[in-house]
């Protein structure tokens, strides 16, 4: 049931939560064929054996080629519907207009949920020897991140992204493990830029909305961290290892008279998405969690 604040007359200024966009948009768009009406797709993995010692006069050694197909099935089919009576829109000075509702819902729920699911999925798919729990301080932040990056550096530093928490970034920028000089390059007339955005070619993205930066979530109603969830210090991932899919992100707006559910406006939103990790690149994820209090 809707909760409505009626007004006599006021301005159009709305006080909403401030949210980031989609942190994980950097993962890109995969080159896969999604068939209309289907919820699965396949990706082929080709592997070969390596070189062998050549014996002169004998010819070439035999090798083997394998071609396997992996089937991926999407699971995150989400939707919601809001109904707002025509008079509720009018008597709240149009604050409940569909444009405001849509913008609020996307910013406060859709984008954060996609990120939350992706971060939790990345952590879940990281191999056991590439996960650790450590208390981050100014004395170890740089070393911990460098160790993590080195484990996936073989994919090329330009293909690697490190997502870090704000707590981790605070320690990193004040790290005692290296020295920094403030120059005209990071000091403007009135601003100082001290955040670190790259290390040795690896992009660093600060996830300053820590609500979505956890190891596990319950998606029954929106998204909420589970009781066993831990805070993430960072997730380092080689982007070519990921398959981020958004098959459908549909928004429907119906004015009174365009539907049969009453004299009001109807808003519907459906999001069909998922994130997969390529089996041959499961070693491309490194994750660190903070100890629980």
DRENDO-1510 file (C-alpha; in Angstrom, 1 decimal, always signed):
<recs>
REC; n; res; u; v; w
REC; 1; UNK; +0.0; +0.0; +0.0 .
REC; 2; UNK; +1.3; +3.4; -0.9 .
REC; 3; UNK; +2.3; +5.9; +1.8 .
REC; 4; UNK; +1.3; +9.4; +0.6 .
REC; 5; UNK; +2.2; +12.8; +2.0 .
REC; 6; UNK; -0.4; +15.3; +0.8 .
REC; 7; UNK; +0.4; +19.0; +0.4 .
REC; 8; UNK; -1.5; +22.2; -0.1 .
REC; 9; UNK; +1.2; +23.8; -2.2 .
REC; 10; UNK; +4.9; +23.6; -2.2 .
REC; 11; UNK; +8.0; +23.6; -4.4 .
REC; 12; UNK; +9.1; +20.8; -6.6 .
REC; 13; UNK; +12.4; +20.0; -4.7 .
REC; 14; UNK; +12.7; +16.3; -3.8 .
REC; 15; UNK; +14.9; +14.9; -1.1 .
REC; 16; UNK; +16.2; +11.5; -2.2 .
REC; 17; UNK; +19.1; +9.3; -1.4 .
REC; 18; UNK; +22.3; +10.1; -3.1 .
REC; 19; UNK; +23.5; +7.0; -5.0 .
REC; 20; UNK; +26.3; +6.1; -7.3 .
REC; 21; UNK; +25.5; +4.8; -10.8 .
REC; 22; UNK; +26.6; +1.3; -11.7 .
REC; 23; UNK; +30.1; +0.7; -10.5 .
REC; 24; UNK; +30.4; -2.5; -12.4 .
REC; 25; UNK; +29.5; -1.0; -15.8 .
REC; 26; UNK; +33.3; -1.1; -16.5 .
REC; 27; UNK; +32.9; -4.9; -16.9 .
REC; 28; UNK; +31.5; -4.1; -20.3 .
REC; 29; UNK; +29.0; -5.8; -22.6 .
REC; 30; UNK; +29.7; -9.4; -23.6 .
REC; 31; UNK; +29.7; -10.7; -27.2 .
REC; 32; UNK; +27.1; -13.4; -26.8 .
REC; 33; UNK; +23.9; -14.3; -28.8 .
REC; 34; UNK; +20.8; -14.3; -26.6 .
REC; 35; UNK; +17.9; -15.9; -28.4 .
REC; 36; UNK; +14.5; -14.4; -27.9 .
REC; 37; UNK; +12.4; -16.6; -25.8 .
REC; 38; UNK; +15.4; -18.4; -24.3 .
REC; 39; UNK; +17.2; -18.0; -21.0 .
REC; 40; UNK; +20.4; -19.9; -21.8 .
REC; 41; UNK; +23.3; -19.4; -24.1 .
REC; 42; UNK; +26.5; -21.3; -24.9 .
REC; 43; UNK; +30.1; -20.3; -25.1 .
REC; 44; UNK; +32.7; -22.5; -26.8 .
REC; 45; UNK; +36.2; -23.1; -25.2 .
REC; 46; UNK; +39.0; -24.3; -27.5 .
REC; 47; UNK; +42.2; -25.7; -26.0 .
REC; 48; UNK; +45.2; -27.3; -27.5 .
REC; 49; UNK; +48.3; -29.1; -26.2 .
REC; 50; UNK; +51.7; -27.4; -26.4 .
REC; 51; UNK; +54.9; -27.8; -28.3 .
REC; 52; UNK; +57.1; -30.9; -28.1 .
REC; 53; UNK; +60.8; -31.5; -28.9 .
REC; 54; UNK; +61.4; -31.8; -32.6 .
REC; 55; UNK; +63.2; -34.9; -33.8 .
REC; 56; UNK; +65.1; -34.2; -37.1 .
REC; 57; UNK; +64.2; -36.4; -39.9 .
REC; 58; UNK; +61.1; -37.8; -38.1 .
REC; 59; UNK; +58.5; -35.2; -38.9 .
REC; 60; UNK; +56.1; -33.4; -36.5 .
REC; 61; UNK; +54.8; -34.5; -33.2 .
REC; 62; UNK; +51.1; -35.0; -32.8 .
REC; 63; UNK; +49.0; -32.6; -30.7 .
REC; 64; UNK; +45.4; -32.5; -29.5 .
REC; 65; UNK; +42.6; -30.0; -29.9 .
REC; 66; UNK; +39.5; -30.0; -27.8 .
REC; 67; UNK; +36.4; -27.9; -28.3 .
REC; 68; UNK; +33.9; -27.8; -25.5 .
REC; 69; UNK; +30.6; -25.9; -25.0 .
REC; 70; UNK; +29.5; -24.4; -21.7 .
REC; 71; UNK; +25.8; -23.7; -21.2 .
REC; 72; UNK; +24.9; -20.6; -19.1 .
REC; 73; UNK; +21.4; -20.2; -17.7 .
REC; 74; UNK; +20.2; -16.9; -16.4 .
REC; 75; UNK; +18.6; -16.7; -13.0 .
REC; 76; UNK; +17.9; -13.1; -12.0 .
REC; 77; UNK; +14.5; -12.4; -13.4 .
REC; 78; UNK; +13.2; -9.5; -11.2 .
REC; 79; UNK; +10.1; -7.2; -11.4 .
REC; 80; UNK; +8.0; -4.8; -9.5 .
REC; 81; UNK; +4.8; -2.8; -10.0 .
REC; 82; UNK; +3.6; +0.5; -8.4 .
REC; 83; UNK; +0.1; +1.9; -8.6 .
REC; 84; UNK; -0.6; +5.5; -7.8 .
REC; 85; UNK; -4.1; +7.0; -7.7 .
REC; 86; UNK; -4.7; +9.9; -10.1 .
REC; 87; UNK; -5.7; +12.2; -7.2 .
REC; 88; UNK; -2.6; +11.2; -5.2 .
REC; 89; UNK; -0.5; +12.6; -8.0 .
REC; 90; UNK; -2.5; +15.8; -8.2 .
REC; 91; UNK; -2.7; +16.3; -4.4 .
REC; 92; UNK; +1.1; +15.9; -3.9 .
REC; 93; UNK; +1.9; +18.6; -6.4 .
REC; 94; UNK; +2.9; +16.0; -8.9 .
REC; 95; UNK; +5.7; +14.7; -6.7 .
REC; 96; UNK; +4.4; +11.2; -7.3 .
REC; 97; UNK; +4.6; +11.7; -11.1 .
REC; 98; UNK; +5.8; +8.5; -12.9 .
REC; 99; UNK; +9.1; +10.2; -13.9 .
REC; 100; UNK; +10.0; +10.8; -10.3 .
REC; 101; UNK; +9.0; +7.3; -9.2 .
REC; 102; UNK; +11.0; +5.7; -12.1 .
REC; 103; UNK; +14.1; +7.8; -11.4 .
REC; 104; UNK; +13.9; +7.0; -7.7 .
REC; 105; UNK; +13.4; +3.3; -8.2 .
REC; 106; UNK; +16.3; +2.9; -10.7 .
REC; 107; UNK; +18.8; +5.0; -8.7 .
REC; 108; UNK; +17.9; +3.6; -5.3 .
REC; 109; UNK; +17.1; -0.1; -6.1 .
REC; 110; UNK; +17.9; -1.3; -9.7 .
REC; 111; UNK; +21.5; -0.1; -10.0 .
REC; 112; UNK; +22.6; -0.9; -6.5 .
REC; 113; UNK; +21.1; -4.4; -6.7 .
REC; 114; UNK; +22.9; -5.2; -10.0 .
REC; 115; UNK; +26.2; -4.1; -8.4 .
REC; 116; UNK; +25.5; -6.1; -5.2 .
REC; 117; UNK; +24.7; -9.3; -7.2 .
REC; 118; UNK; +27.8; -8.9; -9.3 .
REC; 119; UNK; +30.2; -8.3; -6.4 .
REC; 120; UNK; +28.8; -11.2; -4.5 .
REC; 121; UNK; +29.0; -13.4; -7.6 .
REC; 122; UNK; +32.6; -12.4; -8.2 .
REC; 123; UNK; +33.5; -13.3; -4.6 .
REC; 124; UNK; +31.6; -16.6; -4.7 .
REC; 125; UNK; +33.5; -17.6; -7.9 .
REC; 126; UNK; +37.0; -16.7; -6.7 .
REC; 127; UNK; +39.1; -19.7; -6.1 .
REC; 128; UNK; +39.8; -20.6; -2.5 .
REC; 129; UNK; +43.5; -19.8; -2.6 .
REC; 130; UNK; +42.6; -16.3; -4.0 .
REC; 131; UNK; +40.4; -15.3; -1.1 .
REC; 132; UNK; +41.7; -14.0; +2.2 .
REC; 133; UNK; +40.5; -12.2; +5.3 .
REC; 134; UNK; +42.7; -9.4; +6.6 .
REC; 135; UNK; +42.4; -6.2; +8.7 .
REC; 136; UNK; +43.5; -3.4; +6.4 .
REC; 137; UNK; +45.6; -0.6; +7.8 .
REC; 138; UNK; +47.9; +2.2; +6.4 .
REC; 139; UNK; +50.8; -0.3; +7.0 .
REC; 140; UNK; +49.5; -3.1; +4.7 .
REC; 141; UNK; +46.9; -1.7; +2.2 .
REC; 142; UNK; +49.4; -1.1; -0.6 .
REC; 143; UNK; +51.1; -4.5; -0.2 .
REC; 144; UNK; +47.8; -6.4; -0.1 .
REC; 145; UNK; +46.5; -4.8; -3.2 .
REC; 146; UNK; +49.8; -5.3; -5.1 .
REC; 147; UNK; +49.8; -9.0; -4.1 .
REC; 148; UNK; +46.3; -9.4; -5.4 .
REC; 149; UNK; +47.0; -7.6; -8.7 .
REC; 150; UNK; +50.1; -9.7; -9.3 .
REC; 151; UNK; +47.9; -12.9; -9.2 .
REC; 152; UNK; +45.9; -11.7; -12.3 .
REC; 153; UNK; +48.5; -9.5; -14.0 .
REC; 154; UNK; +49.0; -12.2; -16.6 .
REC; 155; UNK; +45.8; -11.1; -18.2 .
REC; 156; UNK; +47.4; -7.7; -18.9 .
REC; 157; UNK; +47.2; -4.7; -16.4 .
REC; 158; UNK; +44.9; -2.8; -18.8 .
REC; 159; UNK; +42.4; -5.6; -18.6 .
REC; 160; UNK; +42.3; -5.7; -14.8 .
REC; 161; UNK; +40.1; -3.6; -12.5 .
REC; 162; UNK; +40.3; -3.4; -8.7 .
REC; 163; UNK; +37.1; -2.5; -6.9 .
REC; 164; UNK; +38.0; -1.2; -3.4 .
REC; 165; UNK; +35.9; -0.1; -0.4 .
REC; 166; UNK; +36.1; +3.5; +0.9 .
REC; 167; UNK; +37.7; +2.2; +4.1 .
REC; 168; UNK; +40.4; +0.5; +2.0 .
REC; 169; UNK; +40.9; +3.6; -0.2 .
REC; 170; UNK; +41.3; +5.7; +3.0 .
REC; 171; UNK; +44.1; +3.5; +4.1 .
REC; 172; UNK; +45.7; +3.3; +0.7 .
REC; 173; UNK; +45.9; +7.0; +0.1 .
REC; 174; UNK; +47.5; +7.4; +3.6 .
REC; 175; UNK; +49.7; +4.4; +3.2 .
REC; 176; UNK; +53.1; +4.4; +4.9 .
REC; 177; UNK; +54.5; +2.0; +2.4 .
REC; 178; UNK; +55.2; +4.7; -0.2 .
REC; 179; UNK; +55.8; +8.4; -0.2 .
REC; 180; UNK; +53.8; +11.0; -2.2 .
REC; 181; UNK; +54.6; +14.5; -3.3 .
REC; 182; UNK; +51.7; +17.0; -3.7 .
REC; 183; UNK; +52.3; +18.9; -7.0 .
REC; 184; UNK; +50.4; +21.2; -9.3 .
REC; 185; UNK; +49.2; +18.1; -11.1 .
REC; 186; UNK; +46.8; +17.1; -8.3 .
REC; 187; UNK; +46.2; +20.5; -6.7 .
REC; 188; UNK; +43.9; +23.0; -8.4 .
REC; 189; UNK; +43.1; +26.5; -7.3 .
REC; 190; UNK; +40.7; +25.2; -4.7 .
REC; 191; UNK; +40.8; +21.4; -4.8 .
REC; 192; UNK; +43.1; +18.6; -3.8 .
REC; 193; UNK; +42.8; +15.2; -5.6 .
REC; 194; UNK; +44.3; +12.6; -3.4 .
REC; 195; UNK; +42.4; +9.4; -4.3 .
REC; 196; UNK; +44.4; +6.7; -6.1 .
REC; 197; UNK; +42.8; +5.7; -9.4 .
REC; 198; UNK; +45.5; +3.4; -10.9 .
REC; 199; UNK; +48.5; +1.3; -9.9 .
REC; 200; UNK; +50.9; +0.1; -12.6 .
REC; 201; UNK; +48.2; +0.3; -15.3 .
REC; 202; UNK; +45.5; -1.4; -13.2 .
REC; 203; UNK; +42.3; +0.7; -12.8 .
REC; 204; UNK; +41.1; +1.2; -9.3 .
REC; 205; UNK; +37.4; +2.0; -8.6 .
REC; 206; UNK; +36.3; +3.1; -5.2 .
REC; 207; UNK; +32.9; +1.6; -4.2 .
REC; 208; UNK; +31.8; +4.3; -1.9 .
REC; 209; UNK; +28.4; +2.8; -1.4 .
REC; 210; UNK; +29.4; +0.0; +1.0 .
REC; 211; UNK; +25.8; -1.3; +1.2 .
REC; 212; UNK; +26.4; -3.1; -2.1 .
REC; 213; UNK; +30.0; -4.2; -1.4 .
REC; 214; UNK; +29.4; -7.4; +0.6 .
REC; 215; UNK; +30.0; -11.1; +0.0 .
REC; 216; UNK; +26.5; -12.4; +0.2 .
REC; 217; UNK; +22.9; -11.0; -0.2 .
REC; 218; UNK; +19.3; -12.1; +0.3 .
REC; 219; UNK; +17.3; -11.0; -2.8 .
REC; 220; UNK; +13.9; -12.0; -1.5 .
REC; 221; UNK; +12.7; -8.4; -1.3 .
REC; 222; UNK; +15.1; -6.0; -2.8 .
REC; 223; UNK; +18.6; -6.9; -1.6 .
REC; 224; UNK; +19.9; -7.2; +1.9 .
REC; 225; UNK; +23.2; -8.6; +3.3 .
REC; 226; UNK; +22.8; -12.0; +4.9 .
REC; 227; UNK; +23.7; -12.6; +8.5 .
REC; 228; UNK; +26.9; -14.4; +7.4 .
REC; 229; UNK; +28.0; -11.7; +4.9 .
REC; 230; UNK; +31.3; -10.0; +5.3 .
REC; 231; UNK; +32.5; -6.6; +4.1 .
REC; 232; UNK; +34.7; -6.6; +1.1 .
REC; 233; UNK; +38.1; -4.9; +1.2 .
REC; 234; UNK; +38.6; -5.3; -2.5 .
REC; 235; UNK; +37.8; -7.5; -5.5 .
REC; 236; UNK; +40.4; -7.6; -8.3 .
REC; 237; UNK; +39.1; -9.1; -11.6 .
REC; 238; UNK; +40.3; -9.5; -15.1 .
REC; 239; UNK; +37.4; -8.2; -17.1 .
REC; 240; UNK; +37.8; -10.7; -20.0 .
REC; 241; UNK; +36.8; -13.5; -17.5 .
REC; 242; UNK; +33.4; -12.0; -16.9 .
REC; 243; UNK; +30.1; -12.3; -18.8 .
REC; 244; UNK; +27.8; -9.6; -17.5 .
REC; 245; UNK; +24.3; -10.0; -19.1 .
REC; 246; UNK; +21.3; -7.7; -19.0 .
REC; 247; UNK; +18.8; -9.4; -21.3 .
REC; 248; UNK; +15.9; -7.2; -20.5 .
REC; 249; UNK; +15.4; -3.9; -18.6 .
REC; 250; UNK; +11.9; -3.0; -19.4 .
REC; 251; UNK; +9.9; +0.0; -18.0 .
REC; 252; UNK; +6.2; +0.4; -18.7 .
REC; 253; UNK; +4.2; +3.5; -17.8 .
REC; 254; UNK; +0.4; +3.5; -18.1 .
REC; 255; UNK; -1.8; +6.5; -17.6 .
REC; 256; UNK; -5.3; +6.3; -16.3 .
REC; 257; UNK; -7.5; +4.7; -18.9 .
REC; 258; UNK; -4.6; +2.8; -20.4 .
REC; 259; UNK; -5.1; -0.2; -18.0 .
REC; 260; UNK; -7.9; -1.8; -16.1 .
REC; 261; UNK; -6.6; -1.6; -12.5 .
REC; 262; UNK; -8.2; +1.6; -11.4 .
REC; 263; UNK; -8.2; +5.4; -11.9 .
REC; 264; UNK; -4.5; +5.9; -11.5 .
REC; 265; UNK; -1.0; +5.6; -13.0 .
REC; 266; UNK; +0.7; +2.2; -13.2 .
REC; 267; UNK; +4.5; +1.7; -13.2 .
REC; 268; UNK; +6.0; -1.6; -14.1 .
REC; 269; UNK; +9.7; -2.5; -14.1 .
REC; 270; UNK; +11.3; -5.8; -15.1 .
REC; 271; UNK; +15.0; -6.6; -14.9 .
REC; 272; UNK; +16.5; -9.8; -16.3 .
REC; 273; UNK; +20.2; -10.1; -15.7 .
REC; 274; UNK; +23.1; -12.2; -14.5 .
REC; 275; UNK; +26.8; -12.5; -14.3 .
REC; 276; UNK; +28.9; -15.5; -15.3 .
REC; 277; UNK; +32.6; -16.4; -15.0 .
REC; 278; UNK; +34.3; -18.2; -17.9 .
REC; 279; UNK; +35.5; -21.6; -16.5 .
REC; 280; UNK; +38.9; -21.3; -18.2 .
REC; 281; UNK; +39.5; -18.0; -16.4 .
REC; 282; UNK; +38.3; -18.7; -12.9 .
REC; 283; UNK; +41.8; -17.8; -11.6 .
REC; 284; UNK; +41.1; -14.2; -12.8 .
REC; 285; UNK; +39.4; -13.1; -9.5 .
REC; 286; UNK; +41.1; -12.2; -6.2 .
REC; 287; UNK; +39.1; -11.1; -3.2 .
REC; 288; UNK; +39.8; -9.8; +0.3 .
REC; 289; UNK; +37.3; -9.4; +3.1 .
REC; 290; UNK; +37.5; -7.5; +6.4 .
REC; 291; UNK; +37.3; -9.4; +9.7 .
REC; 292; UNK; +33.9; -9.3; +11.4 .
REC; 293; UNK; +33.6; -7.3; +14.5 .
</recs>
